[in-house]
Amino acid sequence: MLITGGSQGIGAAIVQHARKSGHDVVFTGRNDAHIQETAAKTGAHGIKADVSSDADNQRVVDEALKKMGGIDVLINNAAFGYNAEIGSLDVNAMRTLFATNVFGAVDLTNRVVPHMTSKADGDIVNIASTSGMKGAKGATVYAGSKWAMRGITQCWQADLRPHGIRVICICPSEVQTNWMGKTGRNNPNKLYAEDIAATIMAGLEMPRRVLWTELAVFREQSVEGRLGAWVPGCLGAWVPGCLGALGAGSIEREQRVIR
Ligand SMILES: NC(=O)c1ccc[n+]([C@@H]2O[C@H](COP(=O)([O-])OP(=O)(O)OC[C@H]3O[C@@H](n4cnc5c(N)ncnc54)[C@H](OP(=O)(O)O)[C@@H]3O)[C@@H](O)[C@H]2O)c1
């Protein structure tokens, strides 16, 4: 299994779950310390590589083939975010983001697919987002990249289904990683990286005749969240604040969160 951006967050959780399920795993990342930490924890092989670099992608494919003898599963996970409203958007920042979130995934997959089609077997998982399912304020760049990945997934399904290769798109809602520098979150109404890893492994472990084309993953609300949802009318405006003050947790609706 080859996983991009496996050095931390959702990618690192996928590395961990895949290793527990007995897969050989090669993963990428850019931060040396994080790569070493995940490799030491899981026994997976980490490669320092930037997915926006064509040369790095070829090196990753060569090293993965050498290490594992083939690539049965590719997980396009590496990505980052950028928020800005139209009118004050830095288009160069958008180009840089698309170079990783979209073109990087396309370039790497383009290099991996011939090795899968030659065996008429393989799985490709694209990590998109619920941000790629509904537009939101300030989300042109990031959401645009995730809408792109959803559309690209459908095209790859058409290209690769005749070759016995499954292409799956996973759209998580907010997940508590270090995404965009947010650390130390412990919100009972948000997903954890392990939840997404477990979802992906479940999809991969289905019989090969089963294809999940696309899956949105939301957090089932905690008791505190459900209590907030029940409060009718104007009470709803102040009771969540009281619950928050009591440390009972956020009741914000995940659908409203840009991630
Ligand atoms: N967190 C959320 O709420 C959320 C929700 C929906 C979807 N997602 C999606 O889930 C995926 C993982 O997000 P996350 O929350 O786990 O993010 P994260 O904690 O910031 O981790 C991102 C990972 O991607 C790697 N990465 C970023 N740019 C890279 C590049 N150019 N080349 C190689 N690796 C690169 C990072 O490596 P280094 O740190 O080593 O550079 C890191 O391992 C992304 O596709 C994201 O869009 C996240």
The ligand as a Gaussian input file, in Angstrom:
#p B3LYP/6-31G(d) Opt

LIG

0 1
 N       -8.737000      17.269000       9.120000
 C       -9.923000      17.436000       8.564000
 O      -10.836000      17.997000       9.181000
 C      -10.201000      16.927000       7.164000
 C      -11.541000      16.870000       6.745000
 C      -11.832000      16.423000       5.458000
 C      -10.810000      16.022000       4.625000
 N       -9.525000      16.090000       5.046000
 C       -8.487000      15.630000       4.126000
 O       -7.772000      14.561000       4.731000
 C       -6.431000      14.549000       4.249000
 C       -5.462000      14.531000       5.413000
 O       -5.717000      15.658000       6.230000
 P       -5.172000      15.747000       7.734000
 O       -6.203000      16.407000       8.525000
 O       -4.611000      14.446000       8.163000
 O       -3.985000      16.803000       7.500000
 P       -2.616000      17.023000       8.299000
 O       -2.720000      16.548000       9.694000
 O       -2.233000      18.431000       8.012000
 O       -1.627000      16.038000       7.516000
 C       -1.384000      16.257000       6.165000
 C       -0.389000      15.242000       5.677000
 O       -0.146000      15.517000       4.282000
 C        1.247000      15.705000       4.101000
 N        1.485000      16.658000       3.032000
 C        0.948000      17.891000       2.872000
 N        1.424000      18.426000       1.738000
 C        2.251000      17.503000       1.193000
 C        3.037000      17.461000       0.019000
 N        3.101000      18.506000      -0.842000
 N        3.762000      16.352000      -0.245000
 C        3.726000      15.295000       0.599000
 N        3.013000      15.274000       1.727000
 C        2.295000      16.374000       2.014000
 C        1.772000      16.179000       5.440000
 O        3.151000      15.854000       5.517000
 P        4.209000      16.738000       6.344000
 O        3.511000      17.266000       7.560000
 O        5.298000      15.760000       6.642000
 O        4.610000      17.799000       5.401000
 C        0.938000      15.337000       6.399000
 O        1.461000      14.050000       6.541000
 C       -6.306000      15.762000       3.332000
 O       -6.539000      15.353000       2.003000
 C       -7.438000      16.669000       3.786000
 O       -7.867000      17.539000       2.766000
 C       -9.192000      16.521000       6.296000

